[in-house]
Amino acid sequence: MPVLNLLIVALFFLPICNSRKQSSCSSLCGNLSIQYPFRLRNDPTNCGDSSYELACEHERPVLTIGYGRFYVESISYDNETLHAVDPGLKTNDCSSLPRYAWTANNLSGFSEYCNDSYYHLPYGLSLETEDAMIYLNCSTTVNSSEYLDASPCITNSSLPQAHHLYVFLGNLQAASLSNSCDYFLMTPAVIQTPGNLTYADIHKKLTIGYELSWSNSSFSSICESNGGYCPFSDGIGDSKRIYCRGPLTSVNCFVHYLWIAIQGCIGLVLKIVGYYTLIRAAVGILCMSLYLIYKWWKRASIDEYVEEFLRNYENLKLRKFSYSDIKRMTGGFNEQLGQGGFGSVFKGKLSNGCLVAVKMLAEAKGDGGDFINELRTIGTIRHVNVVQLLGFCFEGSKKVLIYEYMPNGSLDKYLFSQEDVCTLSWSRMYEIALAIAHGIEYLHRGCHMRILHLDIKPHNILLNEDFTPKISDFGLAKLYPRNDSVVSLTNARGTRGYMAPELLYKNIGGISSKSDVYSFGMLLMEMAGRRKNLNPFVKNLSQIYFPSWIHDQLEQKGEVEIKDATAEEKDVGKRMIMIALWCIQLKPADRPSMTKVVEMLEDTSEPLQMPPKPALTPERKRS
């Protein structure tokens, strides 16, 4: 109800409506007149809108967009548009490239590997198009009408390691990116379709600038049409004012807008209020009835599904507990060990004094698949590096799993925690990595059915009193016959940052045990770096994506810089990183098997070849 909102705003500003002269608020920067809603930094505080502040440098207006600084070439106050030019572009030099990479929105398909959050537009400004212009560097020639050849404008000397350079207009999905191409720059599109234009023609349009638009509020537009000026401030107290210039006074300004708001409200209220309550009540009753029926049907289906599984797997050597047993062993769920999307974990004690971890699955969690997955996989295997499932409880909506207790918690506490926890030595970290690799290899080869974990990450690696690692959380695991090399999944599983790319993009390769190898590689990289692989808060932008940065360090220097580390510890760290880089190769066929990973970790005397640079890395800001 926009008119009602205007009425509320008008009533709120009545006591503090103030009249001022604004004739002095027009400024000049070079030959460009700066008027409302824009202002220069040195203008009086009552001039313009602070959200539209410009800098004036060397007689040229400068607009800041995130970390980028763009020259304002023209402003049309009638059309409410301006043209902003990237300072990296040079007229009559089509080899010049935009200095800043930015778009109106994150490109679909690239959001996992790129971050456009540094380039949000200032409040109130918007681009005329959401399409992007994407610069591609391809190792081979691409024969496609969708790719616009950027040669000879952008020569091989313009960029390091340049091959065949193209420009793509529109929304490029990662799945449609040619295998031989990498993108290195994205900017807003200045045209919709290239038609018969060349890149030189497009570059010429780029030098004219990106067209940005703004829109005044209805209050401000009415005020301007009557010779007034009424911007709204976001401040408090005396800073919340309506400024009016010309013949309008504060009272006249308020009365004029109040009358307009009342006229709209009267008609709107008479037409809507009578029907609104009736329709809302009817829709509410219908939706609630449908929701309750759905919940009842879903609960009955889940219970039947789980009970059928338990009947078919009566040979599981697991103890079944009642829910009253669960409450007794946890002391009424007194001590919570952790919580996540799966539910909560509590500390408990069996009647024989053995400590256990009690995992309460969330009632709204899926269709019981996680509960059954844990029972079917971990309930039938025993391995020193896999957490042991001791029992379960299933009573109505209550689904509980009882595990052996891990007093040292999960591995992520020793990698990322800011708290005062003991630091694991490099030798201990290497032993943990090798033990995890043994556990994953057992899942892939040691059971009568292959088991894909599909969620290997530090949070799912638990440590016992001797810091022996144990793989946990098999809620997303997938069993498949030993003779099959590829697994079929209906939807992607795992955690962003550790999930293998073939789970998202089917054209990369099939889902197999190599998917767990990728997750282990990302885990191993974080163990070696003692940090998250993707960290946007680092001081050096080149270190945002750790695997890419550390590969460059190894390639340039041949070693890993580890603070206060001995030569032996540096060798350990370097070996862990090189193995991790092999594990996180883009294509599954380029990754080693888990058995080979174990061999590389065990035989420290065997030299390792330098792996290729990981193909999928977050986009970096051009400077």
N, C-alpha and C positions, 0 to 999 in steps of 0.2 A: 504494500500500500504506500507508494512513493509520496502521494499528496499528503497523507496523514503524517508521514515522516517530516515533510516540510513544515507542517503546522507545529509539530513538537519542537523543531529547531527554532522556529520563529519565536515561540513562547519562551524558550530557554534564553534567547539572546536579548529579550526585551529590556532587562535592567541595565545592560551594558552596551547598548547600541550607541555608537559615538560617531560624530561627523568631523571629517578632516579634509583639508585641501590636499589633493594628490597631484597637482599640476607639475610639481618638481620631481616626480618619480620617473619621468622619461630620461633615459641615459643614452650615451653614445659610446660604442666601441668600434673604432675605425669609422667606417661609413654606415654601420648597422645600428639602427635605433632599437634600444632595449626597452620594451614596454611590458605592462601587465599581460600575462601572469609572470613574465620573466623578471629577473633582477640581477644586478651585478653584486659581487661580494661586498663592495664598499658602499653600496646604497644604504640609505636610512632603513631601519628595521621595519618601518611601516610600508615600505615599497615592495610591490610584487609578492610572490609566494615563495617561501623558502624552499619548497620542493622543486622549483624551477630556477635555481640559482646558477648563473654562468660566471666563468672567470674571463677576464680581459687580459690577454697576454700578447704583447707586441702588436697592439691594435687589432687583434683577432679574437672574437668570442670563442670560448672553449667550453664544451659540454662534457661532463664526466659521466661515463657509463661503466659502473663497476671499477675496474682498474684501468680502463681505457679512457683516453682524452681525445675528443674529436673536435675538429674545427667546424663552427657553425657558419655556413656560407650565406644562408638567407633565411628570413623568417617572414611568413605571411600571416599577419594577424587576422585577416578576413577569412582565410581558409583554415586557420589554426593548424598550420604545418610549418616544419622547418627542414632544412637539408643539412645533415652532418656528414663530414668527409673524414675518412681515416687518414691520419697524417703520414702513413707509409706510402700512400698512393701519389704518384707524380704525373702531372699532365704531359701528354705526348711521350710517355715512357711506359709502354705496356708491360715491360718486364718488372715494374715495381709491384710489390705485393702489399695487401693490407697488413698493418702492423698487429692488429688485434683480431683474435678469433672469437666470434660471438654469434649467437642466433637468438630469435625470439623465444624459442622453446628448445629443450633437449631433444635431439633427434631420436626417434623411435628406433630401438635396436642397438643404439650405442650407449645407452644411459649407464650400463654397468662399467664401461671403460672410459667414459669422459665425463667431465664435470663443468657445466656451463654456469654454475652458481655465481661465479665472479662477475658475470655480465648481465645481471638483471637491469632492466631499464628503470630510470628514475620514476618515482610515482607520478602517474598521470600521463606519461608519454607511451606511445605504442607505435609499432611498425605497421606499415600498410599490408605487409604479407608475412606469413609464417613460414614460407618456403626458405630453404637455405641454398647457398652456393658452396659446393664442396670441392676442394682441390685434392686431386689424387695423384700419387706418384706410383707408376706401374713399371714393373720390371720388363714387361713385354707389351707389344702393341695390342690394344683392345679394339676390336671391330664391333662397335655398337653405336647406334644413332643416339643413345642416351648420354654418351660420353663426348664432350666437346673438346677437341684438341686445342691445348693451350700453347702449342709451339707455333711459330718460332718466337712468340712474345717472351714466354718464360723459358729462357735458355738453360742448358745444363749447368752453366756457370752461376745461375741465380740461386741454386740450392745445392747443398752438399749431397753427394750420392744420388743425384737426380737421374732418372731414366726417361720414361715417357710420361709426360704431364698432361692431365686432363682436368676438365671442370664438369661437375654434374649439378644440374639445377633440379631442386625438388626435395623430396624426403627419401633419402637413400637408406634402405634397410640393410642391416649387417649381413643378412642372408643373401642379398643380391650383389654384394661387393665381390668383384672379381678376385680370384685367389692370388693374382699377381699384383694387386694394388693395395696400397696403404694410403689413408687420408692424412693430410698434414695441416689443413686449415679449413675452417668453416666461417662463412659470413652470411648475412641476410642476402637473399636474392634481390637483384635490382630489376629483373624482368621475370615473367612467368615461364615462357618457353623461348628457347634460343632461335627457333625458325631458321632463317638463312644467315643469322648474324655470326660473325667470327668472335674469337675471344678479344680481339682488339676493340671491337664495337662494345662488348660488355665492359671492358676496362674503362672505356671512355665514359660510360654511364656511371661506373663506380666513382670516377673523379668528380662527377656532379654531386654525389652524396646520397646517403640513405634518407628516405623521406619518413620523418616521424610526425605524428599528429598528437594533439591534445584536445581536450574538451572541457569547457567551463561548466560549472554547476548551473542549474536552472536559476538559482538566486542571482548568481553573478551575471548571467546573460541578460536577465530582465533589468538588472541595475544598470548595466552598460548601455542597454538600449534607451534608457531614460536619462542618460548623461551621468550615471553614478558609477561607483566602484566599490564592490562588496566582497572582498575575499574573506575566507574563514580561516582563523588560526586554530592550531591544535593545542595551543597553550592553555593555561589555567588562570583564574583570577582576572586581573585587568588586561591580560593579553588576549582574552576572548572578546573580540569586538567585530562589529560590522562597520567598515569604513565606507562613507559615501561622499562623493565629490559633486561639484556643480550645484544646481538649484535644490537638490534633495537634502533635507535635514535628516537627522537620525530618526525622529518620530515619523516623518513622511515615509522614509524608507521602510520602517517596520510596518506601518499601517498598510502600505501598498502591497507588500508581500503577504501580510496576514490575510487581507481580503481575497487575494488570489488563492491562497491555501484553503480558506473557508468555502469559497465557491466550489472548488474541486471536491472537498470533503463531503459537503452536503449531498451532492449527487451520488457519490461513491458509496456513502454509508447507507442511503435509502435503497440502493439496488442490491447491496451485498449482505448486509447484516441479517436480513430476514431469512435468507437461504443458507447462510454460512453455518450456523449452529446445527441445523437439521442435517445437512449433507455431511458435516464432520462427524456427527454422532452415528449416522448410518454406516459410513465408511469405516469408522472405528470398530463398531460391533462386528461387521463383516470380516475385517482383517484379523481381529482377535480370535474369532471363531475358526477361521482358516488356519491360523498359527497354532492354536491348541490341537486341532485335528492333526496337523502335520507333525507336531512334537510327539503326540501319542503314537502315531504310525511309525515314526522314525525310531522311537525308543523300543517299540515292540520288535521291529526288524533287526536292530542291533543286538538285542538280547537273544533272539533266535539264532542269529549268525554266530555269536560267540559260543552259545551253548552247543550248537552243532559241531563247532570246531573242537570243543573240549571232549565231546563224546567220541569223536574220531581219533583223538590223540590221547587216549587214556593211558598209553604207555609212557607218557612224559613222567620222568622221575622227579617230580616236583611236589612239594607239600602244598595242599590247599588250606588256606586259613579263612576263618570267618571274619566278618568286619569287626566284631567285638574283640577278636584276637588282635586285630590291627590296632585298635584304640588302646588295648592294654599294653602291647609291646612298645608303642610310641609315647605312653604316658599321656594320652589325650592329645597327641600331636603337639607336644610341648616344645621340641627343639627342631627348628627348620634348618635344613642344610642348604637348600637352594630352591629356585623357582624359575620357571620358563614357560614357553608356549605349550609344552606337554603337560604341565601341572606343577606339583610341588613335591619335594623330597624331604623326608623327616628322618631323624635318627631314632633307632629303636633297639630293643634288646629282646632276644628270644628267652624262653624259659630256662635254657641251659647257660645263660649268661653271654652268649655270642652276640656281638654288636652287628646290626644290619642297617641297611639304607632302605627306607620304605618310600616307594615312588607312587604317589597318588595321581593317576591320569585325570586330566580335566574332563568333566562330564560332557562338555560340548565338543570334545576332540574327535572329529571325523566320525567314522562308522564302526569304530572298534578295531580298525585295521592296525593301528600302532600296537595295541594290546596283544593282538593275535601274532603280529610280526615278531614281537619280543619273545613270546612263548615258543613260536615255531622255530626260531633261529637260535637264540642264545640258550633256550631251554634244553636243547639236545646236544650241545657241544661243551667240551672242557678243554681249556688251554690256559697256560700260565699268564698269557697276555690278553685274555678276554675276561671281562668281569663275570662272575658266576651268579646265575639266577638261582635262588634257593626256594622260592615259592611264590604263590599268587593268591589273590582274593577276587572273586566275582560274585557280587550280590546286587542285582538290579543295576542301578546306574553307577555303583561303586566298582571301579577297576583298579586293582592295586598290585604292584610287583615288588617282591622283596629280594634285595641283592646283598652280597657281602659288603661290608662297610669298608670304605677307603678313607683312612684318617687324614691323609695329606691332600685331600680334595682333588680338584681338576688341574690340569697342566696350565691352563690360561692364567691362573693366579700367579704362577712363577714367570710368566712371559710379559704380561701387560699391567699387572697390578701396581698402583702407586703406593700401596700400603707397605709397611715395613715387614717384608717376608724374606726368608733366606734366599740367597741367589744360588742357583745350581751351577756347579762348575762345568767347564766345557767337556770334561771326560764323562761326567754324569749325564749331561745333556745328550752326548753322543750315544751312551748306553741306552738311554730312554728311546732315542730315535731308532736304534737297531731293534730294540724289543718291540716297538710299535710295528716296524716293518715285518718282524716275524709273525706278529698277530694277524696282520692283514694277509700275509702270504698263506697262513693257515686257513683263513676264511675262503681264500680263492682256490686252494688246492688240497687242504687237509681233511675236508668233510665229504660225506657221500653226495652232497649237493653243493655246488658253488654258491657262495654267499657274497653278494655285493653290499657293502655297508652303506654307501652313498651319502654319508654325513660325517666323514672324518674331519675333525677340527679340534683345537686345543680343549674346548669345553667338554668334549666327549672322551677325553683321555684322562682316566682317574689314576691316582698314585696311592699305593698302599704304604704301610709303615716303613718299608725299605725303599721307597720311591720306585718300585717296580710298576711300570705302566700297564693299564688294562683298558682295552677298548670297550666302550659302553654305548648305550642308547641305540638299539637296533630297530627303532620304530619305523624307519624308512628303508630298512634292508630289503633286498630282493633275492630270493632263491631261484636258481635255474640249473638245469642238468649240466653235468660235467662235460658232455659232448658238445654243448652249445658254446659258441664263442661270442655271440652277440645277444643282448637282452632287449626285449621289447617293453617299453614303458608308455603308459597313456599320458603321463604328465611329468614335468621336471621335478626332481627331488633334490634336496640338499640345502645348503646355506650359501648365500651370495658371498663371493670371495674365495670359497673353497670348491664350488660346484664346477665340474668339468664343462668346457664349452659345448661339447657334443650333446649335453643334456638340454641345451637351449637352441642350438643350431644344428639341425639334422644333416646338413650338407657337409659338415666337418668330418663326420665318421660315425660309426655305430657305437652304441653304449655297451661297454664291456668292463672287464676287470681293470682296464686302463683308466676308467673314470675314477676309481679309487686311488690309482697311482697319481693322478693329477691332484686330488685332494691331499694325499700324503705329501706331495711336493710343496704345496702351499703351506702346509703345516710345518714341514721341515725348514722352509724359508723363514718362517716366523720364529722358529726355535733358534736358527742361526743368527737372525737379525735382532732378536729380543724386542720385536716391535710388530705392529700390524703391517701387512703388506701394502695396504692402501691407507695412507694417513694424510689428509688434506691440511693438517695443522703444523706440519714441519716448516722450519724457517726457509730452507732451500727448496724451491719449487721442483727442482730436478729429482728430489728424493721422495716426492709424493707417492710414486709407485716403486716400492723397494726392489722387486725383481729386475725391473728395467735398469734402475740406477746401479745396482750391484753388478749386473752384467757388464755395464760400461766400465766400471771400476776394474773388474777382472781383465777385460779386454785391453784397457789402456795401461794398467800398472802390473797386471799379472799376480796380484795378491790382494788380500782383504785387510783393510785397516781396522784393527780391534784395539780399543783403548786398554792399556795396562794388561796386555796379554803376552804370554811367552811365545816363542817361535813355534813350539809344538801346538799350542792352543790356536794360533793363527792357521796352522795347517789343518787342524780339525774343523775350524769354522769354514775355511775355504772348501774343504771336501764336502761338507754338508751342503753348502750353497751350490756347488757344481752339480751334485746329485739332484738337488731340488730343481735346478734349471732344466735338467734332462727330463724330470718328471712332469714339468708344467708346459711342455711343448704343445702347440696348438692342436696338431693332428694326433689322434691316438696311436697311429702306426709309428710315430717318431718317438714315443715314450717307451722306456724299458718296462719289462714285466716286473711284478713284485719280487719274483725270485732273483732277477738280475739286480734289483735295488738292494736286496739283502747281500748279495755277493759283493757289490761295490762298497757297502758299508763295512762288511767283515774284512775284506782284503784291502787294508790301507796301503799296502805296498804297490798295488796296481795303479799306475798313473791314469788319470781321467782326461779324455779329450774335452776341449772347450765346447760347450753346447751352443747351438744357435740362440740368438736373442729371442725371447718370448714374443710371438707375433701380435698378441692382443695386449696392448698397453694403454693406459688412460691418455687421452689427448692432453698435450701440454700447451700452455699459453705461449704465443709467440711474443718476443720482445723486440 
